[in-house]
Amino acid sequence: MPKQPAKANTKKPHLRNNLAYLLVAVGTIVIFFLTTFNLDCYLETQKVLGSATVISKSHNEIAFWEVFLHENENYIEGWYELAKLKIDEGDISGARQALLEIEKINPNSEKLMRFNNSL
């Protein structure tokens, strides 16, 4: 009578197959998540380095100062800041308007005279 293989030997390859399948599945999921994370980081750095971000920041600052100065008309430093931002953006007439507001508040300001000379 021929010898039959032991039952314990038949379970080991089945367990090895399941373990290999599990490792491949987990490895695939980990690689997928790492790739997604890396792509997200790459795209985020592209957004930060764009020139559109810098321009919108300048517009946001100008909008902030315009709203703030509408509520606090006598804040001279705010008018100076708005004038600087307008000059940086190339809006000379807007900068002159801000300087006129400063002149209404303090017509003898030395800083105002330097600003007017620079324009």
TADAVEN-V526652 format. One record per helix or strand of 2 or more residues. SS is the DSSP state (hx for helix, st for strand). FROM is the first residue (numbers start at 1). TO is the last residue. If there is no record, write none. Layout:
SS_FROM_TO ; SS_FROM_TO
This chain:
hx_7_49 ; hx_51_71 ; hx_76_89 ; hx_92_105 ; hx_110_118
